Amino acid sequence: MVPLFAQISVSLDGFIEDRDKAIDWMTEDHSIDELHTRTLGEIDGMIFGRKAHAAIADFWKAAVHQADASPDLVKQTERMTTLPKYVLTHRKQERTGWVNSHPITPSDIEPLRAKATLPIAVFAGAGAIQALIERDLVDELRLIRYPITLGGGTPLFASDGRRRDFEPDGAERFSSGAVLERYRITH
């Protein structure tokens, strides 16, 4: 069975967006474009929370048409379009509105992993990542940590009172100051 990893940007104080739901503090970081291109080339599919999927779908539908699209953005757009996108939802009959997107429930994840030949990524949605960690479905966390504190917002980790152990598995620094931190989750 292939691994499932969660990759998400986070502030030093553990938030994925600020109090106003803004993510501008990390979206203009082109120093990590190659990381995103590489990651998309190494997976068989990606999982999003319902809200995150809806929020990014419009960007990716139009990204390749940008006049100043970088080669990385063109490659990323191709992969974002062709790779299966799985949307965590409570109702599988929901419409997703983006090509190659499929509604799933957490119980569908193990069969997806059994059929895949490459890892599956969870890219967005604190709620989705928290739900999958709570069910012990995530094998690795890849945190793109930015050197900023937000003082509040949407926390990455749930405050469910449960202890979880992580094993550091490497880091990669970027010219912007962001650091990709990799952690294996010990189940």
CYANA upper distance limits for C-alpha pairs under 8 A (distance plus 0.5 A):
  1 MET  CA    113 ARG  CA      6.09
  1 MET  CA    114 ALA  CA      5.36
  1 MET  CA    115 LYS  CA      8.29
  1 MET  CA    116 ALA  CA      8.11
  2 VAL  CA    113 ARG  CA      5.91
  2 VAL  CA    114 ALA  CA      7.28
  2 VAL  CA    116 ALA  CA      7.00
  2 VAL  CA    117 THR  CA      7.05
  2 VAL  CA    118 LEU  CA      6.60
  2 VAL  CA    119 PRO  CA      5.61
  2 VAL  CA    120 ILE  CA      7.77
  3 PRO  CA    113 ARG  CA      7.78
  3 PRO  CA    118 LEU  CA      8.38
  3 PRO  CA    119 PRO  CA      5.50
  3 PRO  CA    120 ILE  CA      7.05
  3 PRO  CA    138 VAL  CA      8.21
  3 PRO  CA    139 ASP  CA      6.60
  3 PRO  CA    140 GLU  CA      8.37
  4 LEU  CA    113 ARG  CA      8.11
  4 LEU  CA    119 PRO  CA      6.28
  4 LEU  CA    120 ILE  CA      5.43
  4 LEU  CA    121 ALA  CA      6.24
  4 LEU  CA    122 VAL  CA      7.84
  4 LEU  CA    137 LEU  CA      7.52
  4 LEU  CA    138 VAL  CA      5.78
  4 LEU  CA    139 ASP  CA      6.04
  4 LEU  CA    140 GLU  CA      7.34
  5 PHE  CA    119 PRO  CA      7.92
  5 PHE  CA    120 ILE  CA      7.05
  5 PHE  CA    121 ALA  CA      5.52
  5 PHE  CA    122 VAL  CA      6.58
  5 PHE  CA    138 VAL  CA      6.11
  5 PHE  CA    139 ASP  CA      6.18
  5 PHE  CA    140 GLU  CA      5.11
  5 PHE  CA    141 LEU  CA      6.23
  5 PHE  CA    142 ARG  CA      7.62
  6 ALA  CA    121 ALA  CA      6.12
  6 ALA  CA    122 VAL  CA      4.92
  6 ALA  CA    123 PHE  CA      6.41
  6 ALA  CA    129 ILE  CA      7.35
  6 ALA  CA    138 VAL  CA      7.35
  6 ALA  CA    140 GLU  CA      6.89
  6 ALA  CA    141 LEU  CA      5.48
  6 ALA  CA    142 ARG  CA      6.43
  6 ALA  CA    143 LEU  CA      8.49
  7 GLN  CA    121 ALA  CA      7.43
  7 GLN  CA    122 VAL  CA      6.72
  7 GLN  CA    123 PHE  CA      5.74
  7 GLN  CA    124 ALA  CA      8.17
  7 GLN  CA    141 LEU  CA      6.60
  7 GLN  CA    142 ARG  CA      4.97
  7 GLN  CA    143 LEU  CA      6.27
  7 GLN  CA    144 ILE  CA      7.85
  8 ILE  CA     16 ILE  CA      8.14
  8 ILE  CA    123 PHE  CA      6.30
  8 ILE  CA    124 ALA  CA      6.86
  8 ILE  CA    142 ARG  CA      7.09
  8 ILE  CA    143 LEU  CA      5.89
  8 ILE  CA    144 ILE  CA      6.50
  9 SER  CA     16 ILE  CA      6.60
  9 SER  CA     26 MET  CA      7.94
  9 SER  CA    143 LEU  CA      6.30
  9 SER  CA    144 ILE  CA      4.94
  9 SER  CA    145 ARG  CA      6.36
  9 SER  CA    146 TYR  CA      7.79
 10 VAL  CA     14 GLY  CA      6.19
 10 VAL  CA     15 PHE  CA      5.89
 10 VAL  CA     16 ILE  CA      5.16
 10 VAL  CA     17 GLU  CA      8.23
 10 VAL  CA    143 LEU  CA      7.03
 10 VAL  CA    144 ILE  CA      6.53
 10 VAL  CA    145 ARG  CA      5.45
 10 VAL  CA    146 TYR  CA      6.77
 10 VAL  CA    156 LEU  CA      7.87
 11 SER  CA     15 PHE  CA      5.78
 11 SER  CA     16 ILE  CA      6.96
 11 SER  CA    145 ARG  CA      6.10
 11 SER  CA    146 TYR  CA      5.60
 11 SER  CA    147 PRO  CA      7.14
 11 SER  CA    148 ILE  CA      6.04
 11 SER  CA    149 THR  CA      6.15
 11 SER  CA    150 LEU  CA      7.22
 12 LEU  CA    145 ARG  CA      6.74
 12 LEU  CA    146 TYR  CA      6.72
 12 LEU  CA    147 PRO  CA      6.46
 12 LEU  CA    148 ILE  CA      6.21
 12 LEU  CA    149 THR  CA      5.87
 13 ASP  CA    148 ILE  CA      8.32
 13 ASP  CA    149 THR  CA      5.90
 13 ASP  CA    150 LEU  CA      7.36
 13 ASP  CA    151 GLY  CA      7.63
 14 GLY  CA    155 PRO  CA      6.26
 14 GLY  CA    156 LEU  CA      6.47
 14 GLY  CA    157 PHE  CA      8.06
 15 PHE  CA    150 LEU  CA      7.50
 15 PHE  CA    152 GLY  CA      7.38
 15 PHE  CA    153 GLY  CA      6.39
 15 PHE  CA    154 THR  CA      5.78
 15 PHE  CA    155 PRO  CA      4.81
 15 PHE  CA    156 LEU  CA      6.12
 16 ILE  CA     23 ILE  CA      7.89
 16 ILE  CA    126 ALA  CA      7.89
 16 ILE  CA    153 GLY  CA      7.88
 16 ILE  CA    154 THR  CA      6.28
 16 ILE  CA    155 PRO  CA      6.68
 16 ILE  CA    156 LEU  CA      6.49
 17 GLU  CA     21 LYS  CA      5.64
 17 GLU  CA     22 ALA  CA      5.96
 17 GLU  CA     23 ILE  CA      5.69
 17 GLU  CA    153 GLY  CA      6.11
 17 GLU  CA    154 THR  CA      5.98
 17 GLU  CA    155 PRO  CA      8.32
 18 ASP  CA     22 ALA  CA      5.93
 18 ASP  CA     23 ILE  CA      7.35
 18 ASP  CA    150 LEU  CA      6.42
 18 ASP  CA    151 GLY  CA      8.34
 18 ASP  CA    152 GLY  CA      6.53
 18 ASP  CA    153 GLY  CA      4.63
 18 ASP  CA    154 THR  CA      6.98
 19 ARG  CA    152 GLY  CA      6.26
 19 ARG  CA    153 GLY  CA      4.47
 19 ARG  CA    154 THR  CA      7.51
 20 ASP  CA    153 GLY  CA      7.79
 21 LYS  CA    153 GLY  CA      7.49
 21 LYS  CA    154 THR  CA      8.02
 23 ILE  CA     27 THR  CA      6.85
 24 ASP  CA     28 GLU  CA      7.35
 26 MET  CA    146 TYR  CA      7.78
 29 ASP  CA     33 ASP  CA      8.14
 29 ASP  CA    176 SER  CA      7.31
 31 SER  CA    174 PHE  CA      6.54
 31 SER  CA    175 SER  CA      6.52
 31 SER  CA    176 SER  CA      6.67
 32 ILE  CA     36 HIS  CA      7.11
 32 ILE  CA    174 PHE  CA      7.07
 33 ASP  CA     37 THR  CA      6.80
 33 ASP  CA     72 ASP  CA      6.76
 33 ASP  CA     73 LEU  CA      8.06
 34 GLU  CA     38 ARG  CA      6.50
 34 GLU  CA     72 ASP  CA      7.02
 35 LEU  CA     39 THR  CA      6.53
 36 HIS  CA     40 LEU  CA      6.65
 36 HIS  CA     76 GLN  CA      7.79
 37 THR  CA     41 GLY  CA      6.90
 37 THR  CA     72 ASP  CA      6.60
 37 THR  CA     73 LEU  CA      8.33
 37 THR  CA     75 LYS  CA      7.14
 37 THR  CA     76 GLN  CA      5.96
 38 ARG  CA     42 GLU  CA      7.04
 39 THR  CA     43 ILE  CA      7.29
 40 LEU  CA     76 GLN  CA      7.38
 40 LEU  CA     79 ARG  CA      6.85
 40 LEU  CA     80 MET  CA      8.16
 41 GLY  CA     79 ARG  CA      7.86
 42 GLU  CA    118 LEU  CA      7.14
 42 GLU  CA    119 PRO  CA      7.62
 43 ILE  CA    118 LEU  CA      5.60
 43 ILE  CA    119 PRO  CA      5.44
 43 ILE  CA    120 ILE  CA      6.00
 43 ILE  CA    121 ALA  CA      7.30
 44 ASP  CA     83 LEU  CA      7.22
 44 ASP  CA     84 PRO  CA      7.86
 44 ASP  CA    116 ALA  CA      6.68
 44 ASP  CA    117 THR  CA      7.31
 44 ASP  CA    118 LEU  CA      5.59
 44 ASP  CA    119 PRO  CA      6.50
 44 ASP  CA    120 ILE  CA      6.16
 45 GLY  CA     83 LEU  CA      5.98
 45 GLY  CA     84 PRO  CA      5.39
 45 GLY  CA     85 LYS  CA      6.44
 45 GLY  CA     86 TYR  CA      7.94
 45 GLY  CA    119 PRO  CA      8.08
 45 GLY  CA    120 ILE  CA      5.58
 45 GLY  CA    121 ALA  CA      6.97
 46 MET  CA     83 LEU  CA      7.96
 46 MET  CA     84 PRO  CA      7.01
 46 MET  CA     85 LYS  CA      5.56
 46 MET  CA     86 TYR  CA      6.53
 46 MET  CA    120 ILE  CA      6.05
 46 MET  CA    121 ALA  CA      5.13
 46 MET  CA    122 VAL  CA      6.02
 46 MET  CA    123 PHE  CA      7.23
 47 ILE  CA     85 LYS  CA      6.37
 47 ILE  CA     86 TYR  CA      5.10
 47 ILE  CA     87 VAL  CA      6.31
 47 ILE  CA     88 LEU  CA      7.55
 47 ILE  CA    120 ILE  CA      7.99
 47 ILE  CA    121 ALA  CA      6.59
 47 ILE  CA    122 VAL  CA      5.02
 47 ILE  CA    123 PHE  CA      6.85
 47 ILE  CA    124 ALA  CA      8.11
 48 PHE  CA     52 ALA  CA      6.65
 48 PHE  CA     53 HIS  CA      6.01
 48 PHE  CA     85 LYS  CA      7.81
 48 PHE  CA     86 TYR  CA      6.73
 48 PHE  CA     87 VAL  CA      5.54
 48 PHE  CA     88 LEU  CA      6.75
 48 PHE  CA    122 VAL  CA      6.50
 48 PHE  CA    123 PHE  CA      6.49
 48 PHE  CA    124 ALA  CA      5.73
 48 PHE  CA    125 GLY  CA      6.77
 48 PHE  CA    128 ALA  CA      7.28
 49 GLY  CA     53 HIS  CA      6.50
 49 GLY  CA     87 VAL  CA      6.16
 49 GLY  CA     88 LEU  CA      5.61
 49 GLY  CA     89 THR  CA      7.74
 49 GLY  CA    124 ALA  CA      6.88
 49 GLY  CA    125 GLY  CA      5.52
 49 GLY  CA    126 ALA  CA      8.43
 49 GLY  CA    127 GLY  CA      7.43
 49 GLY  CA    128 ALA  CA      5.45
 50 ARG  CA     54 ALA  CA      6.82
 50 ARG  CA     87 VAL  CA      6.12
 50 ARG  CA     88 LEU  CA      6.40
 50 ARG  CA     89 THR  CA      6.68
 50 ARG  CA    125 GLY  CA      8.43
 51 LYS  CA     55 ALA  CA      6.65
 51 LYS  CA    125 GLY  CA      7.72
 52 ALA  CA     56 ILE  CA      6.76
 52 ALA  CA    124 ALA  CA      6.21
 52 ALA  CA    125 GLY  CA      5.86
 53 HIS  CA     57 ALA  CA      6.44
 53 HIS  CA     87 VAL  CA      7.31
 53 HIS  CA    124 ALA  CA      8.05
 54 ALA  CA     58 ASP  CA      7.98
 54 ALA  CA     96 THR  CA      8.20
 55 ALA  CA     59 PHE  CA      8.40
 56 ILE  CA     60 TRP  CA      6.95
 57 ALA  CA     61 LYS  CA      6.63
 57 ALA  CA     98 TRP  CA      6.90
 58 ASP  CA     62 ALA  CA      6.99
 59 PHE  CA     63 ALA  CA      6.31
 60 TRP  CA     64 VAL  CA      8.07
 60 TRP  CA     77 THR  CA      6.66
 60 TRP  CA     80 MET  CA      7.63
 60 TRP  CA     81 THR  CA      8.25
 61 LYS  CA     77 THR  CA      8.46
 61 LYS  CA     81 THR  CA      8.41
 61 LYS  CA     98 TRP  CA      8.47
 62 ALA  CA     66 GLN  CA      7.61
 63 ALA  CA     69 ALA  CA      7.82
 63 ALA  CA     73 LEU  CA      7.82
 63 ALA  CA     74 VAL  CA      8.19
 63 ALA  CA     77 THR  CA      7.05
 64 VAL  CA     69 ALA  CA      6.92
 64 VAL  CA     73 LEU  CA      7.59
 64 VAL  CA     74 VAL  CA      6.08
 64 VAL  CA     77 THR  CA      6.68
 65 HIS  CA     69 ALA  CA      7.91
 69 ALA  CA     73 LEU  CA      6.35
 69 ALA  CA     74 VAL  CA      6.94
 70 SER  CA     74 VAL  CA      6.84
 71 PRO  CA     75 LYS  CA      6.80
 72 ASP  CA     76 GLN  CA      6.49
 73 LEU  CA     77 THR  CA      6.45
 74 VAL  CA     78 GLU  CA      6.81
 75 LYS  CA     79 ARG  CA      6.86
 76 GLN  CA     80 MET  CA      6.45
 77 THR  CA     81 THR  CA      6.56
 78 GLU  CA     82 THR  CA      6.68
 79 ARG  CA     83 LEU  CA      6.10
 81 THR  CA     99 VAL  CA      7.07
 81 THR  CA    100 ASN  CA      7.60
 82 THR  CA     99 VAL  CA      8.43
 82 THR  CA    100 ASN  CA      7.29
 83 LEU  CA    100 ASN  CA      7.47
 84 PRO  CA    100 ASN  CA      5.72
 84 PRO  CA    101 SER  CA      6.43
 84 PRO  CA    102 HIS  CA      7.93
 85 LYS  CA    100 ASN  CA      6.65
 85 LYS  CA    101 SER  CA      4.99
 85 LYS  CA    102 HIS  CA      6.67
 86 TYR  CA    101 SER  CA      6.22
 86 TYR  CA    102 HIS  CA      5.39
 86 TYR  CA    103 PRO  CA      6.23
 86 TYR  CA    104 ILE  CA      6.66
 87 VAL  CA     96 THR  CA      8.12
 87 VAL  CA    101 SER  CA      7.46
 87 VAL  CA    102 HIS  CA      6.46
 87 VAL  CA    103 PRO  CA      5.13
 87 VAL  CA    104 ILE  CA      6.23
 88 LEU  CA    103 PRO  CA      6.55
 88 LEU  CA    104 ILE  CA      5.60
 88 LEU  CA    105 THR  CA      5.88
 88 LEU  CA    106 PRO  CA      7.40
 88 LEU  CA    128 ALA  CA      7.41
 89 THR  CA     94 GLU  CA      8.28
 89 THR  CA    103 PRO  CA      6.73
 89 THR  CA    104 ILE  CA      6.50
 89 THR  CA    105 THR  CA      6.16
 90 HIS  CA    104 ILE  CA      8.44
 90 HIS  CA    105 THR  CA      6.76
 91 ARG  CA    103 PRO  CA      8.25
 91 ARG  CA    105 THR  CA      8.30
 92 LYS  CA    103 PRO  CA      5.69
 92 LYS  CA    104 ILE  CA      6.30
 92 LYS  CA    105 THR  CA      7.53
 93 GLN  CA    103 PRO  CA      7.67
 94 GLU  CA    103 PRO  CA      7.09
 95 ARG  CA    103 PRO  CA      8.05
 96 THR  CA    101 SER  CA      6.60
 96 THR  CA    102 HIS  CA      7.31
 96 THR  CA    103 PRO  CA      7.48
 97 GLY  CA    101 SER  CA      8.04
104 ILE  CA    108 ASP  CA      6.48
104 ILE  CA    109 ILE  CA      8.28
105 THR  CA    109 ILE  CA      7.90
106 PRO  CA    132 LEU  CA      7.76
108 ASP  CA    112 LEU  CA      6.95
109 ILE  CA    113 ARG  CA      6.70
110 GLU  CA    114 ALA  CA      6.69
111 PRO  CA    115 LYS  CA      6.89
112 LEU  CA    116 ALA  CA      6.68
113 ARG  CA    119 PRO  CA      8.17
113 ARG  CA    120 ILE  CA      7.66
116 ALA  CA    120 ILE  CA      8.25
122 VAL  CA    129 ILE  CA      7.49
124 ALA  CA    128 ALA  CA      7.92
124 ALA  CA    129 ILE  CA      8.00
125 GLY  CA    129 ILE  CA      6.75
126 ALA  CA    130 GLN  CA      6.44
126 ALA  CA    154 THR  CA      7.90
126 ALA  CA    155 PRO  CA      7.54
126 ALA  CA    156 LEU  CA      5.62
126 ALA  CA    157 PHE  CA      7.74
127 GLY  CA    131 ALA  CA      6.53
128 ALA  CA    132 LEU  CA      6.74
129 ILE  CA    133 ILE  CA      6.57
129 ILE  CA    156 LEU  CA      8.34
130 GLN  CA    134 GLU  CA      6.54
130 GLN  CA    156 LEU  CA      7.91
130 GLN  CA    157 PHE  CA      6.76
130 GLN  CA    158 ALA  CA      6.55
131 ALA  CA    135 ARG  CA      6.91
132 LEU  CA    136 ASP  CA      6.79
132 LEU  CA    137 LEU  CA      5.79
132 LEU  CA    138 VAL  CA      6.61
133 ILE  CA    137 LEU  CA      6.33
133 ILE  CA    138 VAL  CA      5.93
136 ASP  CA    187 HIS  CA      7.20
138 VAL  CA    185 ILE  CA      7.72
139 ASP  CA    184 ARG  CA      6.51
139 ASP  CA    185 ILE  CA      5.87
139 ASP  CA    186 THR  CA      8.23
140 GLU  CA    182 ARG  CA      7.56
140 GLU  CA    183 TYR  CA      6.04
140 GLU  CA    184 ARG  CA      4.91
140 GLU  CA    185 ILE  CA      6.02
141 LEU  CA    181 GLU  CA      8.41
141 LEU  CA    182 ARG  CA      6.26
141 LEU  CA    183 TYR  CA      5.59
141 LEU  CA    184 ARG  CA      6.91
141 LEU  CA    185 ILE  CA      7.74
142 ARG  CA    180 LEU  CA      6.93
142 ARG  CA    181 GLU  CA      6.12
142 ARG  CA    182 ARG  CA      5.05
142 ARG  CA    183 TYR  CA      6.96
143 LEU  CA    179 VAL  CA      8.32
143 LEU  CA    180 LEU  CA      6.03
143 LEU  CA    181 GLU  CA      5.61
143 LEU  CA    182 ARG  CA      6.95
144 ILE  CA    178 ALA  CA      6.87
144 ILE  CA    179 VAL  CA      6.01
144 ILE  CA    180 LEU  CA      4.83
144 ILE  CA    181 GLU  CA      6.81
145 ARG  CA    178 ALA  CA      6.00
145 ARG  CA    179 VAL  CA      5.76
145 ARG  CA    180 LEU  CA      6.76
145 ARG  CA    181 GLU  CA      7.67
146 TYR  CA    177 GLY  CA      7.18
146 TYR  CA    178 ALA  CA      4.99
146 TYR  CA    179 VAL  CA      7.18
147 PRO  CA    177 GLY  CA      6.82
147 PRO  CA    178 ALA  CA      6.80
164 ARG  CA    185 ILE  CA      8.17
164 ARG  CA    186 THR  CA      8.12
165 ASP  CA    185 ILE  CA      6.79
165 ASP  CA    186 THR  CA      6.23
165 ASP  CA    187 HIS  CA      8.37
166 PHE  CA    183 TYR  CA      6.26
166 PHE  CA    184 ARG  CA      6.06
166 PHE  CA    185 ILE  CA      5.19
166 PHE  CA    186 THR  CA      6.34
167 GLU  CA    183 TYR  CA      5.78
167 GLU  CA    184 ARG  CA      5.49
167 GLU  CA    185 ILE  CA      6.88
167 GLU  CA    186 THR  CA      7.50
168 PRO  CA    181 GLU  CA      8.20
168 PRO  CA    182 ARG  CA      6.57
168 PRO  CA    183 TYR  CA      4.98
168 PRO  CA    184 ARG  CA      6.91
169 ASP  CA    181 GLU  CA      8.12
169 ASP  CA    182 ARG  CA      5.53
169 ASP  CA    183 TYR  CA      5.59
169 ASP  CA    184 ARG  CA      6.89
170 GLY  CA    181 GLU  CA      6.72
170 GLY  CA    182 ARG  CA      5.87
170 GLY  CA    183 TYR  CA      7.97
171 ALA  CA    179 VAL  CA      7.14
171 ALA  CA    180 LEU  CA      5.84
171 ALA  CA    181 GLU  CA      5.04
171 ALA  CA    182 ARG  CA      6.52
172 GLU  CA    179 VAL  CA      6.10
172 GLU  CA    180 LEU  CA      5.51
172 GLU  CA    181 GLU  CA      7.26
173 ARG  CA    177 GLY  CA      7.33
173 ARG  CA    178 ALA  CA      6.70
173 ARG  CA    179 VAL  CA      4.98
173 ARG  CA    180 LEU  CA      6.89
174 PHE  CA    178 ALA  CA      5.95
174 PHE  CA    179 VAL  CA      6.59
